[in-house]
Amino acid sequence: MKNTFWGKMGVIVAVIAVLCTWLPQQTANASSQLDHVSARAAYAIDAESGQVLYQQNQNQEVPIASLTKLMTLYLVERDVQSGKLNWSDNVPIDKELQKMSKNSETGSVEMKTNEKFTVKQLFDAALIASSNSAAIALGNKVGGSNARFIQMMNEQAKRWHIDAKFVSSSGLDNTDLTKYHYDLKGTDKKAQNLVSASAITIISQHLINEFPDVLKVAKTTNEKVNGTAVMTSNELLPGQPYYDEDLKVDGLKTGYTPKALMCYTTTYTVDGHRIIATVLGAKSSFPTMIKLMKNLKETYTYEQITPRPVALRTPDSNRLLSAPSVSTTTGLWISDDTNLEDLTGTVTATTPLNGMIPTGNLVARKQVTDKNLGLKETVEYCTNTPYYPISYEIWHRNSDFQPINASLAQQSAFRG
């Protein structure tokens, strides 16, 4: 009698876990229902979760011009936040950078002999007006030399596992840099930064999420640096020619060289959720970006996802474990023609769940698919509180026992 009871009941012991994050998956048809972008490459993500909303040649390394400065500014912010650098520190401007700043093709903020600039002033000049001299000077300050700073840029890219090869801290290519002796030793005379759309978007994601104060500078349209007017190059900001009230752009960075063409990474919010989007190699960056942004807005709706009990089987045995209940929620962008019930997938435990499970510990993954877009996302489940699981041996094992399917969200989930 006892054996019969556990044989029937053992398989319904559940793990109840918190839905803790979404992991974007690269899929060839992720943007099949969205209009083609008139650019070499494009990419768009949810800034918080990293969910991929659009991708086109997203891993192809192409010239990105001044979008390069986003990596430079990230490394500056990192040193400021760690205490290695202060916003008020003075930054030397050598004669070559002064010359560069006075050239109409490479300069946007003139730097005069004996004029002093702080880290903050150069940071603002590089982000708002895309000053090349400011970016290179900041790199020299952080790295100790131009070569060492570029090495730091490439090292950071490797740590993030992104497609990026940097030879310049400003985005200028060697055809310009060689005139000021800032071409990197050992590189081709025409060498330029080659970075993918996904990579520069991920760099932007780190910059915004780790240092949100950058948005205060990114949305600034004009300010004065040592009495010189610094004007934005981002024409989608409020008060600028391409501003659209429905799109709510508040950053981020533009870029152009004859080889890179028009490049643009922007950030904006939809119903309180931040999105980062990039277009590379466009003939007209602002109209191209506006079209992409409007297309995304027409295609996606943000769905609130409520975690619920999910049944799990440990991968190494037919044992089921119990875990604590949850109260937090998260969400997902899905196409307007897709219901949450259409998101299919199986929840499986990632590792044997033995002993105490700490708060936030990953216990399971589930891949879900938006059938209309073909976009795949991986959901991770984490424990909500520390828990000591009790395992039950299934006495009557079934030879065809399979991991138990579980619904991702409650049926009462609503459209955001």
Phi and psi in degrees as a GROMACS rama.xvg file:
@    title "Ramachandran Plot"
@    xaxis  label "Phi"
@    yaxis  label "Psi"
@TYPE xy
-62.7244  -45.4051  LYS-2
-62.6242  -39.5437  ASN-3
-63.8792  -40.944  THR-4
-60.7344  -50.5514  PHE-5
-70.3957  -29.3083  TRP-6
-62.3329  -31.6711  GLY-7
-88.2729  -34.393  LYS-8
-96.3793  -19.4142  MET-9
-59.6929  -34.2679  GLY-10
-78.5937  -2.65995  VAL-11
-105.018  3.09267  ILE-12
-66.5719  130.295  VAL-13
-115.384  155.087  ALA-14
-100.385  127.361  VAL-15
-109.646  116.764  ILE-16
-134.747  161.609  ALA-17
-87.7292  137.152  VAL-18
-75.1701  108.594  LEU-19
-103.793  -23.5637  CYS-20
-166.484  165.524  THR-21
-116.809  133.612  TRP-22
-110.889  116.154  LEU-23
-66.0901  138.789  PRO-24
-112.496  137.303  GLN-25
-79.8385  117.283  GLN-26
-129.988  139.031  THR-27
-62.7737  -33.0685  ALA-28
-107.015  26.7433  ASN-29
-62.8044  -26.1372  ALA-30
-115.731  27.0732  SER-31
-64.334  -26.5134  SER-32
-95.8469  1.04623  GLN-33
-104.875  151.994  LEU-34
-65.3606  146.375  ASP-35
-65.6269  139.345  HIS-36
-92.2797  133.142  VAL-37
-79.2321  73.0889  SER-38
-160.759  164.54  ALA-39
-62.8224  -39.1803  ARG-40
-154.413  155.926  ALA-41
-154.823  154.921  ALA-42
-160.552  141.78  TYR-43
-144.871  138.412  ALA-44
-140.429  161.086  ILE-45
-76.4664  125.746  ASP-46
-65.1058  -31.9924  ALA-47
-82.6422  -50.2586  GLU-48
-89.6111  -23.5513  SER-49
83.7394  4.42145  GLY-50
-58.1193  129.196  GLN-51
-78.6395  127.118  VAL-52
-106.654  -26.6401  LEU-53
-155.181  143.468  TYR-54
-152.121  134.329  GLN-55
-147.066  113.81  GLN-56
49.489  38.3167  ASN-57
-66.4851  -22.7812  GLN-58
-103.479  3.63448  ASN-59
-78.1679  125.518  GLN-60
-79.7866  119.499  GLU-61
-134.855  164.736  VAL-62
-63.4132  141.607  PRO-63
-123.777  1.53258  ILE-64
52.2234  -132.48  ALA-65
-75.4292  -3.30065  SER-66
-61.3323  -19.7799  LEU-67
-49.8846  -36.6769  THR-68
-60.6892  -20.3492  LYS-69
-64.3561  -37.7384  LEU-70
-69.9007  -42.5683  MET-71
-57.9243  -45.8441  THR-72
-69.6567  -31.5804  LEU-73
-60.8773  -46.4409  TYR-74
-67.536  -32.7813  LEU-75
-65.2197  -49.5556  VAL-76
-57.0086  -41.0859  GLU-77
-60.7141  -42.6716  ARG-78
-71.125  -34.1631  ASP-79
-65.4851  -47.0267  VAL-80
-67.0656  -29.1813  GLN-81
-83.5921  -9.58142  SER-82
91.9178  -0.428142  GLY-83
-72.5145  -20.5059  LYS-84
-139.956  147.583  LEU-85
-117.052  146.091  ASN-86
-58.9149  -28.5419  TRP-87
-87.6476  -3.57596  SER-88
-62.5622  139.474  ASP-89
-78.5013  145.143  ASN-90
-120.821  123.316  VAL-91
-64.4331  140.775  PRO-92
-119.593  108.807  ILE-93
-77.1183  172.412  ASP-94
-62.9287  -35.7202  LYS-95
-65.926  -39.7581  GLU-96
-70.1006  -32.9661  LEU-97
-63.0613  -44.9768  GLN-98
-60.8739  -44.0693  LYS-99
-59.0337  -40.4201  MET-100
-68.1074  -21.7852  SER-101
-92.9603  -7.92019  LYS-102
-82.7131  127.562  ASN-103
-63.6536  -22.8498  SER-104
-87.7962  -22.9265  GLU-105
-121.042  -8.4001  THR-106
-117.445  143.981  GLY-107
-127.564  -19.0483  SER-108
-132.085  110.925  VAL-109
-70.3786  136.876  GLU-110
-119.727  117.777  MET-111
-92.215  159.521  LYS-112
-58.8414  134.686  THR-113
69.9262  4.19937  ASN-114
-78.9821  136.4  GLU-115
-103.25  142.697  LYS-116
-132.199  141.77  PHE-117
-90.8971  167.495  THR-118
-56.7605  -44.424  VAL-119
-63.6854  -42.168  LYS-120
-62.8939  -42.9709  GLN-121
-71.2815  -36.3826  LEU-122
-58.5865  -47.9863  PHE-123
-64.8314  -41.7299  ASP-124
-63.7085  -37.8756  ALA-125
-70.2658  -39.9189  ALA-126
-82.1906  -44.1328  LEU-127
-75.5502  -53.0032  ILE-128
-104.004  2.23558  ALA-129
59.8617  41.2664  SER-130
-67.6147  120.653  SER-131
-70.9061  -42.0134  ASN-132
-61.8912  -39.3152  SER-133
-63.3594  -44.2073  ALA-134
-64.0429  -44.5745  ALA-135
-66.551  -41.3202  ILE-136
-61.7652  -40.7941  ALA-137
-63.732  -40.2357  LEU-138
-62.0699  -41.938  GLY-139
-61.1481  -39.4192  ASN-140
-67.1079  -44.7515  LYS-141
-72.8797  -45.3552  VAL-142
-90.561  -17.5193  GLY-143
90.4697  -22.2832  GLY-144
-160.558  161.306  SER-145
-62.4178  -44.6245  ASN-146
-63.4128  -43.9394  ALA-147
-65.801  -38.2338  ARG-148
-66.2166  -41.4388  PHE-149
-63.5357  -36.1542  ILE-150
-60.7766  -40.8076  GLN-151
-63.5109  -37.8013  MET-152
-61.7746  -45.8368  MET-153
-68.9136  -35.2619  ASN-154
-64.7447  -40.4757  GLU-155
-65.7805  -39.9512  GLN-156
-60.1868  -41.0018  ALA-157
-64.8732  -38.6609  LYS-158
-63.1734  -32.0672  ARG-159
-88.7066  -5.05802  TRP-160
58.2304  48.2127  HIS-161
-114.79  160.601  ILE-162
-84.917  97.9481  ASP-163
-156.748  135.081  ALA-164
-132.82  112.836  LYS-165
-104.525  136.475  PHE-166
-126.008  1.31449  VAL-167
-148.232  143.199  SER-168
-90.6015  -10.3974  SER-169
-106.353  -28.6096  SER-170
107.383  -12.2887  GLY-171
-66.4174  147.071  LEU-172
-94.274  175.034  ASP-173
-65.3732  -22.4588  ASN-174
-62.9851  -28.3174  THR-175
-93.708  -42.8435  ASP-176
-63.6686  -33.115  LEU-177
-62.6969  -26.0585  THR-178
-66.5724  -22.5288  LYS-179
-117.864  14.4047  TYR-180
60.2151  33.9612  HIS-181
-113.884  14.1799  TYR-182
-75.699  140.562  ASP-183
-72.733  127.958  LEU-184
-57.894  133.307  LYS-185
91.1929  -0.538325  GLY-186
-101.57  157.749  THR-187
-63.1287  151.727  ASP-188
-65.7016  -15.695  LYS-189
-113.08  13.4601  LYS-190
-60.9459  148.357  ALA-191
-148.515  163.018  GLN-192
-66.3516  136.17  ASN-193
-124.656  114.074  LEU-194
-140.477  142.247  VAL-195
-82.5904  162.044  SER-196
-63.4518  -39.1426  ALA-197
-66.3189  -37.531  SER-198
-65.2945  -48.3152  ALA-199
-69.4831  -27.7614  ILE-200
-69.4024  -40.3844  THR-201
-67.4585  -38.4863  ILE-202
-58.4618  -44.7191  ILE-203
-62.7832  -38.7558  SER-204
-61.3883  -45.1366  GLN-205
-63.1882  -43.4212  HIS-206
-59.9297  -47.4898  LEU-207
-71.2275  -44.8317  ILE-208
-72.5917  -38.2092  ASN-209
-83.3772  -29.6706  GLU-210
-133.228  70.8824  PHE-211
-60.9643  -17.4782  PRO-212
-62.3971  -18.426  ASP-213
-62.1326  -26.0768  VAL-214
-67.948  -27.0813  LEU-215
-63.9845  -37.8486  LYS-216
-77.7207  -40.8117  VAL-217
-62.2289  -29.4036  ALA-218
-93.6664  0.444393  LYS-219
-74.2563  130.264  THR-220
-95.8197  -24.2576  THR-221
-162.465  147.423  ASN-222
-158.843  172.77  GLU-223
-111.671  134.3  LYS-224
-118.847  112.434  VAL-225
52.1155  38.2695  ASN-226
84.6031  -6.41053  GLY-227
-94.5717  131.015  THR-228
-69.6104  129.782  ALA-229
-113.568  114.356  VAL-230
-108.961  143.386  MET-231
-68.8606  150.726  THR-232
-103.595  1.12105  SER-233
-94.1165  101.552  ASN-234
-86.8243  9.1911  GLU-235
-98.9299  0.00257085  LEU-236
-77.1318  159.526  LEU-237
-53.6908  134.794  PRO-238
85.7998  -5.26063  GLY-239
-97.9595  163.224  GLN-240
-54.6267  -34.9699  PRO-241
-103.488  11.4982  TYR-242
-61.8793  136.875  TYR-243
-130.178  119.533  ASP-244
-58.3587  -30.4111  GLU-245
-74.1324  -15.9023  ASP-246
-100.233  -23.7566  LEU-247
53.973  48.894  LYS-248
-73.2303  134.571  VAL-249
-134.431  29.2814  ASP-250
165.304  172.31  GLY-251
-141.851  -59.9216  LEU-252
-156.308  140.969  LYS-253
-110.048  166.044  THR-254
-160.718  148.577  GLY-255
-159.428  134.888  TYR-256
-142.796  161.043  THR-257
-56.5795  -31.7905  PRO-258
-83.0607  -37.6575  LYS-259
-78.9918  -24.0567  ALA-260
62.5641  -158.628  LEU-261
-80.3662  128.098  MET-262
-127.529  144.149  CYS-263
-156.727  128.233  TYR-264
-115.417  128.138  THR-265
-125.318  159.632  THR-266
-136.467  143.06  THR-267
-159.871  171.732  TYR-268
-119.383  145.82  THR-269
-126.832  114.393  VAL-270
52.3447  39.6233  ASP-271
84.7103  -0.418711  GLY-272
-107.13  125.382  HIS-273
-82.1148  136.437  ARG-274
-122.302  144.83  ILE-275
-120.762  130.81  ILE-276
-134.372  147.383  ALA-277
-134.194  137.951  THR-278
-126.217  135.485  VAL-279
-124.289  138.851  LEU-280
68.9906  43.12  GLY-281
-99.3917  155.269  ALA-282
-78.9925  -28.3936  LYS-283
-142.424  108.617  SER-284
-72.3302  -43.0743  SER-285
-70.5374  -49.4702  PHE-286
-60.5367  -36.6649  PRO-287
-64.3982  -43.8868  THR-288
-66.6904  -41.3309  MET-289
-58.7115  -42.5492  ILE-290
-62.4577  -43.2452  LYS-291
-63.8813  -45.645  LEU-292
-61.5173  -43.8748  MET-293
-67.5082  -36.1808  LYS-294
-64.6667  -42.0668  ASN-295
-62.9753  -41.7339  LEU-296
-65.2119  -36.2617  LYS-297
-75.8861  -24.2041  GLU-298
-89.4873  -38.0035  THR-299
-107.951  150.005  TYR-300
-128.944  141.049  THR-301
-86.7905  120.142  TYR-302
-103.9  130.619  GLU-303
-77.5623  130.152  GLN-304
-110.946  126.424  ILE-305
-107.093  121.363  THR-306
-61.9765  149.986  PRO-307
-144.195  169.334  ARG-308
-57.6172  135.877  PRO-309
-128.7  135.765  VAL-310
-84.6593  131.825  ALA-311
-127.803  147.985  LEU-312
-118.663  130.386  ARG-313
-64.6428  140.522  THR-314
-67.3129  -17.9771  PRO-315
-100.815  -5.34411  ASP-316
-161.98  169.253  SER-317
-88.0348  53.3554  ASN-318
-114.637  139.237  ARG-319
-112.697  143.009  LEU-320
-120.648  152.046  LEU-321
-101.76  140.449  SER-322
-138.283  169.656  ALA-323
-72.8787  162.013  PRO-324
-77.7244  171.299  SER-325
-133.043  165.978  VAL-326
-136.399  -8.40564  SER-327
-84.4226  164.36  THR-328
-134.434  163.42  THR-329
-146.075  -169.366  THR-330
-151.464  176.087  GLY-331
-151.999  138.509  LEU-332
-81.8917  125.872  TRP-333
-131.644  158.004  ILE-334
-65.4671  150.006  SER-335
-61.2671  -22.7028  ASP-336
-90.6057  2.83569  ASP-337
-107.618  134.431  THR-338
-97.1846  155.22  ASN-339
-58.2692  -30.504  LEU-340
-65.0431  -19.4321  GLU-341
-83.4651  -8.27116  ASP-342
-79.5912  110.887  LEU-343
-101.753  154.197  THR-344
167.487  170.025  GLY-345
-124.524  133.592  THR-346
-89.6569  126.735  VAL-347
-133.122  145.206  THR-348
-67.6984  146.416  ALA-349
-85.3972  -35.8393  THR-350
-145.593  164.085  THR-351
-57.9643  130.634  PRO-352
-98.84  82.0809  LEU-353
-115.304  141.968  ASN-354
79.8535  -168.473  GLY-355
-69.1152  136.527  MET-356
-106.131  112.347  ILE-357
-69.2612  163.057  PRO-358
-59.3936  136.467  THR-359
78.4749  6.97201  GLY-360
-74.9902  132.491  ASN-361
-67.5839  125.556  LEU-362
-119.591  -17.8177  VAL-363
-162.17  159.95  ALA-364
-130.602  152.834  ARG-365
-145.437  132.078  LYS-366
-98.3527  129.645  GLN-367
-119.061  153.454  VAL-368
-130.367  128.786  THR-369
-82.1722  108.742  ASP-370
-62.5906  -30.9002  LYS-371
-75.6253  -38.7914  ASN-372
-95.8949  -17.8058  LEU-373
74.4825  11.4042  GLY-374
-82.5758  126.816  LEU-375
-106.711  137.96  LYS-376
-131.857  147.8  GLU-377
-106.586  126.484  THR-378
-97.5489  134.524  VAL-379
-108.478  135.748  GLU-380
-106.657  131.721  TYR-381
-126.85  153.202  CYS-382
-70.0796  148.496  THR-383
-92.2513  -27.3479  ASN-384
-143.475  160.828  THR-385
-57.9443  139.527  PRO-386
-147.729  140.847  TYR-387
-106.547  99.2048  TYR-388
-70.3631  150.118  PRO-389
-109.859  121.275  ILE-390
-97.6711  145.283  SER-391
-119.293  126.69  TYR-392
-75.7845  127.568  GLU-393
-81.6713  109.991  ILE-394
-71.2883  -35.2848  TRP-395
-109.23  91.5776  HIS-396
-79.6673  138.939  ARG-397
-98.8593  131.09  ASN-398
-63.3428  -26.6874  SER-399
-104.334  25.573  ASP-400
-60.7791  131.087  PHE-401
-124.636  156.627  GLN-402
-55.3063  142.012  PRO-403
-82.0378  128.361  ILE-404
-67.0414  147.099  ASN-405
-141.07  141.567  ALA-406
-70.6676  142.926  SER-407
-75.3499  -38.4568  LEU-408
-140.74  159.519  ALA-409
-68.1264  151.166  GLN-410
-64.7762  -20.2398  GLN-411
-84.4769  3.478  SER-412
-55.5768  143.562  ALA-413
-117.976  163.002  PHE-414
-80.5986  136.601  ARG-415
